[in-house]
Every structure is written in structure tokens, then in C-alpha cells.
Amino acid sequence: MCVTETAIKILDVGLIHYIALSTALFCIGVVGLIVTRNIIRVLMSIEIILAAVNINFVAFANYTDLGDLKGQVFAIFIMAVAAAEAALGLAILLALYRNKPTVDTEEYKELRG
């Protein structure tokens, strides 16, 4: 086996690689949701989780439905939802920041009903 064939075999990306990347991103996002108390980091963690879901949809669509674009269509819808979530989340954050100048989630306990 020649060196170029070995390099091509190493660089061959399969479905398992996409699943591993998606799992790693999803775990990072969940840990970010659980650990942090900063609202901006929470929003970023949600975006990372949605990116992991997008990777899964596109990867499975690429390896299972070669003629259909179902995974890509779902990924576009998720990106639209993520953009709306980011816009609304930042708008709510700005409204909360005007009342109490902090982004710590523990400081907003009095908002509970």
C-alpha cells in the first residue's frame, strides 16, 4: 500500500465520524447549560446543541436518503429557529439587564411567580 492510499483512507470521513462530532458538541452544550450561570453562555450552549442536531440531520440524510433532501430541509428549519431563539433571547436579556445590571441567572430569582 502506498502512502497516498493510506492518506486517503485516513481522510475518509464516514457516518461514525459525524456522529462522534455531533455527540461531542451535544455533550459540550449540555455541560454548558448545567454548569454556567451566565445567561449569554446558556444561549451559546443552546446554539451548540442545535448545531449538533443539524450535523446529525445532514449526515444521516447524506448516508441514507441520497435522492431526498429531508435532512437538509430540517437543518434549515432548525437554523431559522436558532436565529429566532437567539434574537428573542438577547432581547429578553437586554430587557432584564435594564432592570438589574447583571447576566447571572441566580440574580433573577425574584422573577419567579
The first five atom37 places (N, CA, C, CB, O) and aatype in JSON, in Angstrom:
{
  "aatype": [12, 4, 19, 16, 6, 16, 0, 9, 11, 9, 10, 3, 19, 7, 10, 9, 8, 18, 9, 0, 10, 15, 16, 0, 10, 13, 4, 9, 7, 19, 19, 7, 10, 9, 19, 16, 1, 2, 9, 9, 1, 19, 10, 12, 15, 9, 6, 9, 9, 10, 0, 0, 19, 2, 9, 2, 13, 19, 0, 13, 0, 2, 18, 16, 3, 10, 7, 3, 10, 11, 7, 5, 19, 13, 0, 9, 13, 9, 12, 0, 19, 0, 0, 0, 6, 0, 0, 10, 7, 10, 0, 9, 10, 10, 0, 10, 18, 1, 2, 11, 14, 16, 19, 3, 16, 6, 6, 18, 11, 6, 10, 1, 7],
  "atom_mask": [
    [1, 1, 1, 1, 1],
    [1, 1, 1, 1, 1],
    [1, 1, 1, 1, 1],
    [1, 1, 1, 1, 1],
    [1, 1, 1, 1, 1],
    [1, 1, 1, 1, 1],
    [1, 1, 1, 1, 1],
    [1, 1, 1, 1, 1],
    [1, 1, 1, 1, 1],
    [1, 1, 1, 1, 1],
    [1, 1, 1, 1, 1],
    [1, 1, 1, 1, 1],
    [1, 1, 1, 1, 1],
    [1, 1, 1, 0, 1],
    [1, 1, 1, 1, 1],
    [1, 1, 1, 1, 1],
    [1, 1, 1, 1, 1],
    [1, 1, 1, 1, 1],
    [1, 1, 1, 1, 1],
    [1, 1, 1, 1, 1],
    [1, 1, 1, 1, 1],
    [1, 1, 1, 1, 1],
    [1, 1, 1, 1, 1],
    [1, 1, 1, 1, 1],
    [1, 1, 1, 1, 1],
    [1, 1, 1, 1, 1],
    [1, 1, 1, 1, 1],
    [1, 1, 1, 1, 1],
    [1, 1, 1, 0, 1],
    [1, 1, 1, 1, 1],
    [1, 1, 1, 1, 1],
    [1, 1, 1, 0, 1],
    [1, 1, 1, 1, 1],
    [1, 1, 1, 1, 1],
    [1, 1, 1, 1, 1],
    [1, 1, 1, 1, 1],
    [1, 1, 1, 1, 1],
    [1, 1, 1, 1, 1],
    [1, 1, 1, 1, 1],
    [1, 1, 1, 1, 1],
    [1, 1, 1, 1, 1],
    [1, 1, 1, 1, 1],
    [1, 1, 1, 1, 1],
    [1, 1, 1, 1, 1],
    [1, 1, 1, 1, 1],
    [1, 1, 1, 1, 1],
    [1, 1, 1, 1, 1],
    [1, 1, 1, 1, 1],
    [1, 1, 1, 1, 1],
    [1, 1, 1, 1, 1],
    [1, 1, 1, 1, 1],
    [1, 1, 1, 1, 1],
    [1, 1, 1, 1, 1],
    [1, 1, 1, 1, 1],
    [1, 1, 1, 1, 1],
    [1, 1, 1, 1, 1],
    [1, 1, 1, 1, 1],
    [1, 1, 1, 1, 1],
    [1, 1, 1, 1, 1],
    [1, 1, 1, 1, 1],
    [1, 1, 1, 1, 1],
    [1, 1, 1, 1, 1],
    [1, 1, 1, 1, 1],
    [1, 1, 1, 1, 1],
    [1, 1, 1, 1, 1],
    [1, 1, 1, 1, 1],
    [1, 1, 1, 0, 1],
    [1, 1, 1, 1, 1],
    [1, 1, 1, 1, 1],
    [1, 1, 1, 1, 1],
    [1, 1, 1, 0, 1],
    [1, 1, 1, 1, 1],
    [1, 1, 1, 1, 1],
    [1, 1, 1, 1, 1],
    [1, 1, 1, 1, 1],
    [1, 1, 1, 1, 1],
    [1, 1, 1, 1, 1],
    [1, 1, 1, 1, 1],
    [1, 1, 1, 1, 1],
    [1, 1, 1, 1, 1],
    [1, 1, 1, 1, 1],
    [1, 1, 1, 1, 1],
    [1, 1, 1, 1, 1],
    [1, 1, 1, 1, 1],
    [1, 1, 1, 1, 1],
    [1, 1, 1, 1, 1],
    [1, 1, 1, 1, 1],
    [1, 1, 1, 1, 1],
    [1, 1, 1, 0, 1],
    [1, 1, 1, 1, 1],
    [1, 1, 1, 1, 1],
    [1, 1, 1, 1, 1],
    [1, 1, 1, 1, 1],
    [1, 1, 1, 1, 1],
    [1, 1, 1, 1, 1],
    [1, 1, 1, 1, 1],
    [1, 1, 1, 1, 1],
    [1, 1, 1, 1, 1],
    [1, 1, 1, 1, 1],
    [1, 1, 1, 1, 1],
    [1, 1, 1, 1, 1],
    [1, 1, 1, 1, 1],
    [1, 1, 1, 1, 1],
    [1, 1, 1, 1, 1],
    [1, 1, 1, 1, 1],
    [1, 1, 1, 1, 1],
    [1, 1, 1, 1, 1],
    [1, 1, 1, 1, 1],
    [1, 1, 1, 1, 1],
    [1, 1, 1, 1, 1],
    [1, 1, 1, 1, 1],
    [1, 1, 1, 1, 1],
    [1, 1, 1, 0, 1]
  ],
  "atom_positions": [
    [[0.85, -1.17, 0.0], [0.0, 0.0, 0.0], [0.89, 1.24, 0.0], [-0.96, 0.0, 1.22], [1.86, 1.32, 0.76]],
    [[0.57, 2.15, -0.83], [1.38, 3.34, -0.98], [0.93, 4.42, 0.0], [1.31, 3.86, -2.41], [-0.14, 4.32, 0.6]],
    [[1.75, 5.42, 0.17], [1.5, 6.46, 1.16], [0.23, 7.24, 0.82], [2.7, 7.41, 1.26], [-0.54, 7.6, 1.71]],
    [[0.0, 7.51, -0.45], [-1.19, 8.29, -0.82], [-2.47, 7.51, -0.56], [-1.13, 8.71, -2.29], [-3.49, 8.09, -0.17]],
    [[-2.44, 6.19, -0.76], [-3.62, 5.38, -0.47], [-3.9, 5.37, 1.03], [-3.43, 3.95, -0.98], [-5.06, 5.4, 1.44]],
    [[-2.86, 5.33, 1.84], [-3.03, 5.38, 3.29], [-3.59, 6.73, 3.72], [-1.71, 5.09, 4.01], [-4.46, 6.79, 4.58]],
    [[-3.09, 7.8, 3.12], [-3.58, 9.14, 3.47], [-5.04, 9.3, 3.08], [-2.72, 10.22, 2.79], [-5.82, 9.91, 3.81]],
    [[-5.41, 8.76, 1.93], [-6.8, 8.86, 1.5], [-7.69, 8.05, 2.42], [-6.96, 8.39, 0.05], [-8.8, 8.48, 2.75]],
    [[-7.22, 6.87, 2.85], [-8.02, 6.04, 3.74], [-8.19, 6.7, 5.11], [-7.37, 4.66, 3.9], [-9.25, 6.58, 5.72]],
    [[-7.18, 7.39, 5.59], [-7.26, 8.08, 6.87], [-8.22, 9.26, 6.78], [-5.87, 8.56, 7.33], [-8.96, 9.53, 7.72]],
    [[-8.2, 9.96, 5.65], [-9.05, 11.14, 5.49], [-10.47, 10.81, 5.07], [-8.44, 12.06, 4.49], [-11.28, 11.72, 4.9]],
    [[-10.8, 9.54, 4.89], [-12.16, 9.14, 4.51], [-13.08, 9.31, 5.72], [-12.18, 7.67, 3.99], [-12.95, 8.61, 6.72]],
    [[-14.0, 10.25, 5.61], [-14.88, 10.57, 6.71], [-16.19, 9.81, 6.53], [-15.15, 12.11, 6.8], [-16.85, 9.92, 5.49]],
    [[-16.54, 9.03, 7.53], [-17.76, 8.24, 7.47], [-18.81, 8.76, 8.42], [0.0, 0.0, 0.0], [-18.64, 9.79, 9.08]],
    [[-19.91, 8.03, 8.48], [-21.02, 8.42, 9.33], [-20.64, 8.41, 10.8], [-22.21, 7.5, 9.09], [-21.12, 9.24, 11.58]],
    [[-19.79, 7.49, 11.2], [-19.35, 7.4, 12.6], [-18.62, 8.67, 13.03], [-18.43, 6.18, 12.81], [-18.77, 9.12, 14.17]],
    [[-17.85, 9.26, 12.13], [-17.13, 10.49, 12.46], [-18.11, 11.64, 12.71], [-16.15, 10.86, 11.33], [-17.93, 12.44, 13.63]],
    [[-19.14, 11.72, 11.88], [-20.15, 12.77, 12.07], [-20.91, 12.56, 13.38], [-21.12, 12.79, 10.89], [-21.2, 13.52, 14.09]],
    [[-21.23, 11.31, 13.68], [-21.94, 11.02, 14.92], [-21.06, 11.36, 16.12], [-22.38, 9.54, 14.96], [-21.55, 11.89, 17.12]],
    [[-19.77, 11.05, 16.04], [-18.86, 11.36, 17.14], [-18.74, 12.88, 17.34], [-17.46, 10.75, 16.87], [-18.75, 13.36, 18.47]],
    [[-18.63, 13.61, 16.24], [-18.56, 15.07, 16.34], [-19.85, 15.64, 16.92], [-18.3, 15.69, 14.96], [-19.81, 16.53, 17.77]],
    [[-20.97, 15.13, 16.47], [-22.25, 15.6, 16.97], [-22.43, 15.28, 18.45], [-23.39, 14.99, 16.16], [-22.94, 16.1, 19.21]],
    [[-22.01, 14.1, 18.85], [-22.11, 13.71, 20.26], [-21.23, 14.61, 21.13], [-21.7, 12.25, 20.45], [-21.64, 15.03, 22.21]],
    [[-20.02, 14.89, 20.65], [-19.12, 15.76, 21.42], [-19.7, 17.16, 21.56], [-17.74, 15.82, 20.74], [-19.67, 17.74, 22.64]],
    [[-20.24, 17.71, 20.46], [-20.85, 19.03, 20.54], [-22.06, 19.05, 21.44], [-21.24, 19.51, 19.15], [-22.25, 19.98, 22.22]],
    [[-22.89, 18.0, 21.35], [-24.08, 17.93, 22.2], [-23.69, 17.87, 23.67], [-24.94, 16.72, 21.83], [-24.3, 18.53, 24.51]],
    [[-22.67, 17.07, 24.0], [-22.23, 16.96, 25.4], [-21.65, 18.28, 25.9], [-21.18, 15.85, 25.54], [-21.89, 18.67, 27.05]],
    [[-20.9, 18.97, 25.06], [-20.36, 20.28, 25.44], [-21.5, 21.26, 25.7], [-19.43, 20.83, 24.34], [-21.45, 22.03, 26.66]],
    [[-22.53, 21.23, 24.87], [-23.67, 22.1, 25.06], [-24.44, 21.81, 26.34], [0.0, 0.0, 0.0], [-24.84, 22.72, 27.05]],
    [[-24.64, 20.52, 26.63], [-25.38, 20.15, 27.84], [-24.57, 20.52, 29.08], [-25.7, 18.64, 27.85], [-25.13, 21.01, 30.06]],
    [[-23.28, 20.28, 29.05], [-22.43, 20.67, 30.19], [-22.45, 22.18, 30.36], [-20.97, 20.16, 29.99], [-22.47, 22.68, 31.48]],
    [[-22.44, 22.91, 29.25], [-22.52, 24.37, 29.34], [-23.84, 24.84, 29.93], [0.0, 0.0, 0.0], [-23.87, 25.82, 30.67]],
    [[-24.93, 24.15, 29.63], [-26.22, 24.5, 30.23], [-26.25, 24.23, 31.72], [-27.34, 23.74, 29.55], [-26.81, 25.01, 32.49]],
    [[-25.65, 23.13, 32.12], [-25.72, 22.72, 33.53], [-24.77, 23.54, 34.39], [-25.4, 21.24, 33.66], [-25.13, 23.94, 35.5]],
    [[-23.57, 23.78, 33.91], [-22.51, 24.34, 34.75], [-22.6, 25.86, 34.89], [-21.17, 23.97, 34.19], [-22.43, 26.39, 35.99]],
    [[-22.86, 26.55, 33.8], [-22.72, 28.0, 33.82], [-23.95, 28.7, 34.41], [-22.46, 28.51, 32.43], [-25.06, 28.17, 34.38]],
    [[-23.72, 29.89, 34.93], [-24.79, 30.72, 35.46], [-24.94, 32.0, 34.64], [-24.54, 31.06, 36.92], [-25.79, 32.83, 34.95]],
    [[-24.13, 32.16, 33.62], [-24.18, 33.34, 32.77], [-25.2, 33.1, 31.66], [-22.77, 33.66, 32.17], [-25.16, 32.08, 30.98]],
    [[-26.12, 34.05, 31.48], [-27.19, 33.87, 30.51], [-26.65, 33.81, 29.08], [-28.2, 35.01, 30.64], [-27.17, 33.06, 28.26]],
    [[-25.62, 34.57, 28.79], [-25.05, 34.56, 27.44], [-24.43, 33.2, 27.14], [-23.99, 35.68, 27.29], [-24.56, 32.69, 26.03]],
    [[-23.76, 32.6, 28.11], [-23.2, 31.26, 27.92], [-24.3, 30.21, 27.76], [-22.3, 30.89, 29.09], [-24.14, 29.25, 27.02]],
    [[-25.41, 30.4, 28.46], [-26.54, 29.47, 28.31], [-27.08, 29.54, 26.88], [-27.67, 29.81, 29.34], [-27.35, 28.51, 26.27]],
    [[-27.23, 30.74, 26.34], [-27.69, 30.89, 24.96], [-26.7, 30.27, 23.98], [-27.9, 32.37, 24.63], [-27.1, 29.64, 23.0]],
    [[-25.42, 30.45, 24.23], [-24.4, 29.84, 23.37], [-24.44, 28.32, 23.46], [-23.01, 30.35, 23.75], [-24.23, 27.64, 22.46]],
    [[-24.71, 27.78, 24.63], [-24.8, 26.33, 24.79], [-26.0, 25.78, 24.03], [-24.91, 25.96, 26.27], [-25.91, 24.7, 23.44]],
    [[-27.1, 26.5, 24.03], [-28.26, 26.07, 23.26], [-27.94, 26.07, 21.77], [-29.47, 26.98, 23.54], [-28.36, 25.17, 21.05]],
    [[-27.21, 27.07, 21.31], [-26.81, 27.11, 19.9], [-25.89, 25.95, 19.54], [-26.11, 28.44, 19.59], [-25.99, 25.4, 18.44]],
    [[-25.01, 25.56, 20.45], [-24.12, 24.42, 20.2], [-24.94, 23.13, 20.11], [-23.05, 24.3, 21.31], [-24.66, 22.28, 19.27]],
    [[-25.94, 22.98, 20.96], [-26.8, 21.79, 20.91], [-27.55, 21.75, 19.58], [-27.8, 21.78, 22.09], [-27.64, 20.69, 18.96]],
    [[-28.08, 22.88, 19.14], [-28.78, 22.91, 17.86], [-27.85, 22.63, 16.68], [-29.47, 24.25, 17.67], [-28.27, 22.03, 15.69]],
    [[-26.6, 23.06, 16.77], [-25.62, 22.74, 15.73], [-25.34, 21.24, 15.68], [-24.31, 23.52, 15.97], [-25.18, 20.67, 14.6]],
    [[-25.29, 20.6, 16.84], [-25.08, 19.15, 16.89], [-26.25, 18.42, 16.23], [-24.91, 18.67, 18.34], [-26.05, 17.45, 15.51]],
    [[-27.45, 18.89, 16.48], [-28.63, 18.27, 15.85], [-28.58, 18.47, 14.34], [-29.93, 18.87, 16.43], [-28.91, 17.55, 13.6]],
    [[-28.17, 19.63, 13.89], [-28.04, 19.88, 12.45], [-27.04, 18.95, 11.8], [-27.63, 21.33, 12.2], [-27.29, 18.42, 10.71]],
    [[-25.92, 18.73, 12.45], [-24.91, 17.82, 11.91], [-25.49, 16.42, 11.76], [-23.67, 17.78, 12.81], [-25.27, 15.76, 10.75]],
    [[-26.24, 15.96, 12.76], [-26.86, 14.64, 12.67], [-27.85, 14.56, 11.52], [-27.57, 14.31, 13.98], [-27.83, 13.59, 10.76]],
    [[-28.72, 15.55, 11.38], [-29.7, 15.52, 10.31], [-29.04, 15.45, 8.94], [-30.6, 16.74, 10.38], [-29.43, 14.64, 8.1]],
    [[-28.05, 16.3, 8.71], [-27.41, 16.34, 7.41], [-26.6, 15.07, 7.16], [-26.51, 17.58, 7.3], [-26.59, 14.56, 6.04]],
    [[-25.92, 14.56, 8.17], [-25.12, 13.34, 7.99], [-26.01, 12.15, 7.68], [-24.28, 13.07, 9.24], [-25.72, 11.38, 6.76]],
    [[-27.09, 11.97, 8.44], [-27.96, 10.84, 8.18], [-28.67, 10.99, 6.84], [-28.98, 10.69, 9.3], [-28.91, 9.99, 6.16]],
    [[-29.02, 12.2, 6.45], [-29.63, 12.4, 5.14], [-28.65, 12.09, 4.02], [-30.15, 13.84, 5.0], [-29.04, 11.57, 2.97]],
    [[-27.38, 12.4, 4.24], [-26.37, 12.13, 3.23], [-26.12, 10.63, 3.07], [-25.07, 12.83, 3.59], [-25.88, 10.16, 1.95]],
    [[-26.18, 9.88, 4.15], [-25.86, 8.46, 4.08], [-27.07, 7.55, 3.9], [-25.13, 8.06, 5.31], [-26.91, 6.37, 3.59]],
    [[-28.29, 8.07, 4.08], [-29.46, 7.2, 3.93], [-30.36, 7.63, 2.77], [-30.26, 7.19, 5.22], [-30.69, 6.8, 1.93]],
    [[-30.75, 8.88, 2.7], [-31.63, 9.38, 1.65], [-30.82, 10.13, 0.61], [-32.75, 10.28, 2.23], [-30.71, 11.36, 0.67]],
    [[-30.25, 9.41, -0.32], [-29.38, 10.08, -1.29], [-30.16, 10.96, -2.26], [-28.58, 9.05, -2.08], [-29.64, 11.99, -2.7]],
    [[-31.38, 10.59, -2.59], [-32.16, 11.39, -3.52], [-32.98, 12.48, -2.85], [0.0, 0.0, 0.0], [-33.29, 13.49, -3.47]],
    [[-33.33, 12.26, -1.59], [-34.18, 13.22, -0.88], [-33.33, 14.23, -0.12], [-35.11, 12.48, 0.09], [-32.16, 14.0, 0.17]],
    [[-33.94, 15.35, 0.18], [-33.26, 16.42, 0.92], [-33.94, 16.66, 2.26], [-33.22, 17.72, 0.09], [-33.97, 17.8, 2.73]],
    [[-34.48, 15.62, 2.86], [-35.23, 15.8, 4.11], [-34.34, 16.32, 5.23], [-35.87, 14.48, 4.52], [-34.74, 17.22, 5.96]],
    [[-33.17, 15.77, 5.38], [-32.26, 16.2, 6.45], [-31.82, 17.65, 6.29], [0.0, 0.0, 0.0], [-31.74, 18.39, 7.26]],
    [[-31.54, 18.03, 5.05], [-31.12, 19.41, 4.8], [-32.27, 20.39, 5.06], [-30.62, 19.56, 3.36], [-32.04, 21.48, 5.58]],
    [[-33.48, 20.01, 4.71], [-34.64, 20.87, 4.95], [-34.86, 21.04, 6.45], [-35.91, 20.3, 4.29], [-35.11, 22.15, 6.92]],
    [[-34.76, 19.95, 7.21], [-34.89, 20.05, 8.66], [-33.78, 20.92, 9.24], [-34.86, 18.66, 9.3], [-34.02, 21.69, 10.17]],
    [[-32.57, 20.8, 8.71], [-31.46, 21.61, 9.21], [-31.7, 23.1, 8.96], [-30.14, 21.18, 8.55], [-31.36, 23.93, 9.8]],
    [[-32.28, 23.43, 7.81], [-32.58, 24.84, 7.52], [-33.65, 25.36, 8.48], [-33.04, 25.01, 6.05], [-33.55, 26.49, 8.96]],
    [[-34.67, 24.54, 8.76], [-35.68, 24.95, 9.73], [-35.07, 25.14, 11.11], [-36.81, 23.92, 9.8], [-35.42, 26.09, 11.82]],
    [[-34.17, 24.27, 11.5], [-33.53, 24.4, 12.82], [-32.67, 25.66, 12.87], [-32.66, 23.15, 13.14], [-32.62, 26.32, 13.9]],
    [[-32.0, 25.99, 11.77], [-31.21, 27.22, 11.76], [-32.11, 28.45, 11.88], [-30.37, 27.3, 10.47], [-31.75, 29.42, 12.55]],
    [[-33.28, 28.41, 11.24], [-34.22, 29.52, 11.37], [-34.72, 29.64, 12.8], [-35.41, 29.35, 10.4], [-34.82, 30.75, 13.34]],
    [[-35.03, 28.51, 13.43], [-35.48, 28.53, 14.83], [-34.35, 29.02, 15.74], [-35.95, 27.12, 15.27], [-34.6, 29.76, 16.68]],
    [[-33.13, 28.6, 15.46], [-31.98, 29.05, 16.27], [-31.77, 30.55, 16.14], [-30.7, 28.29, 15.86], [-31.44, 31.22, 17.13]],
    [[-31.94, 31.09, 14.95], [-31.78, 32.54, 14.76], [-32.87, 33.3, 15.52], [-31.83, 32.9, 13.27], [-32.6, 34.32, 16.15]],
    [[-34.1, 32.79, 15.45], [-35.19, 33.44, 16.19], [-34.97, 33.32, 17.69], [-36.54, 32.83, 15.8], [-35.24, 34.26, 18.44]],
    [[-34.49, 32.16, 18.13], [-34.21, 31.96, 19.56], [-33.12, 32.91, 20.04], [-33.8, 30.5, 19.83], [-33.22, 33.47, 21.13]],
    [[-32.1, 33.09, 19.24], [-31.02, 33.99, 19.63], [-31.52, 35.44, 19.69], [-29.84, 33.88, 18.64], [-31.17, 36.18, 20.62]],
    [[-32.32, 35.84, 18.73], [-32.84, 37.21, 18.72], [-33.75, 37.45, 19.92], [-33.59, 37.49, 17.41], [-33.63, 38.47, 20.6]],
    [[-34.66, 36.54, 20.17], [-35.57, 36.7, 21.32], [-34.83, 36.6, 22.65], [-36.68, 35.64, 21.26], [-35.11, 37.35, 23.58]],
    [[-33.89, 35.67, 22.72], [-33.12, 35.52, 23.95], [-32.31, 36.77, 24.28], [0.0, 0.0, 0.0], [-32.26, 37.2, 25.43]],
    [[-31.69, 37.34, 23.27], [-30.92, 38.57, 23.51], [-31.82, 39.75, 23.82], [-30.05, 38.9, 22.31], [-31.45, 40.61, 24.62]],
    [[-33.01, 39.81, 23.21], [-33.95, 40.88, 23.53], [-34.43, 40.77, 24.98], [-35.16, 40.84, 22.57], [-34.49, 41.77, 25.69]],
    [[-34.75, 39.57, 25.41], [-35.15, 39.36, 26.81], [-34.0, 39.69, 27.74], [-35.62, 37.92, 27.04], [-34.2, 40.29, 28.79]],
    [[-32.79, 39.29, 27.36], [-31.61, 39.59, 28.18], [-31.4, 41.09, 28.32], [-30.37, 38.94, 27.58], [-31.1, 41.57, 29.42]],
    [[-31.57, 41.84, 27.24], [-31.42, 43.29, 27.32], [-32.49, 43.92, 28.2], [-31.47, 43.91, 25.92], [-32.21, 44.84, 28.96]],
    [[-33.72, 43.41, 28.11], [-34.8, 43.93, 28.96], [-34.51, 43.63, 30.43], [-36.15, 43.33, 28.55], [-34.74, 44.49, 31.29]],
    [[-34.02, 42.44, 30.73], [-33.68, 42.11, 32.11], [-32.47, 42.91, 32.6], [-33.39, 40.61, 32.23], [-32.42, 43.31, 33.76]],
    [[-31.52, 43.14, 31.71], [-30.3, 43.87, 32.08], [-30.61, 45.31, 32.43], [-29.28, 43.81, 30.94], [-29.9, 45.92, 33.23]],
    [[-31.66, 45.88, 31.84], [-32.03, 47.26, 32.17], [-32.55, 47.37, 33.59], [-33.09, 47.77, 31.19], [-32.32, 48.38, 34.26]],
    [[-33.23, 46.33, 34.07], [-33.75, 46.35, 35.44], [-32.67, 46.03, 36.47], [-34.9, 45.37, 35.57], [-32.61, 46.66, 37.52]],
    [[-31.86, 45.06, 36.17], [-30.79, 44.66, 37.09], [-29.53, 44.42, 36.26], [-31.19, 43.37, 37.91], [-29.49, 43.47, 35.48]],
    [[-28.51, 45.25, 36.4], [-27.34, 45.16, 35.51], [-26.42, 43.98, 35.84], [-26.54, 46.45, 35.6], [-25.29, 44.16, 36.29]],
    [[-26.91, 42.77, 35.59], [-26.09, 41.57, 35.73], [-26.62, 40.52, 34.75], [-26.11, 41.03, 37.2], [-27.78, 40.56, 34.35]],
    [[-25.76, 39.59, 34.37], [-26.17, 38.5, 33.49], [-26.11, 37.16, 34.21], [-25.28, 38.45, 32.24], [-26.12, 36.11, 33.58]],
    [[-26.05, 37.2, 35.54], [-26.01, 35.99, 36.35], [-27.44, 35.49, 36.56], [-25.31, 36.26, 37.72], [-28.31, 36.25, 36.99]],
    [[-27.68, 34.22, 36.27], [-29.04, 33.67, 36.37], [-29.52, 33.59, 37.81], [-29.1, 32.3, 35.74], [-30.73, 33.59, 38.05]],
    [[-28.62, 33.51, 38.76], [-29.02, 33.43, 40.17], [-29.59, 34.74, 40.69], [-27.83, 33.02, 41.02], [-30.3, 34.75, 41.68]],
    [[-29.28, 35.84, 40.03], [-29.75, 37.15, 40.46], [-31.21, 37.41, 40.09], [-28.88, 38.22, 39.87], [-31.82, 38.36, 40.57]],
    [[-31.76, 36.57, 39.23], [-33.13, 36.78, 38.76], [-34.11, 35.86, 39.45], [-33.21, 36.57, 37.26], [-35.12, 35.48, 38.85]],
    [[-33.86, 35.48, 40.69], [-34.75, 34.58, 41.41], [-36.08, 35.24, 41.76], [-34.07, 34.1, 42.68], [-37.09, 34.55, 41.85]],
    [[-36.09, 36.54, 41.94], [-37.34, 37.2, 42.31], [-38.32, 37.28, 41.14], [-37.05, 38.6, 42.82], [-39.46, 37.7, 41.34]],
    [[-37.92, 36.89, 39.94], [-38.82, 36.87, 38.81], [-39.77, 35.67, 38.84], [-38.02, 36.87, 37.53], [-40.75, 35.63, 38.11]],
    [[-39.47, 34.69, 39.69], [-40.33, 33.51, 39.78], [-41.65, 33.89, 40.42], [-39.64, 32.38, 40.6], [-41.7, 34.72, 41.33]],
    [[-42.74, 33.28, 39.93], [-44.07, 33.64, 40.4], [-44.52, 32.89, 41.6], [0.0, 0.0, 0.0], [-45.63, 33.11, 42.09]]
  ]
}
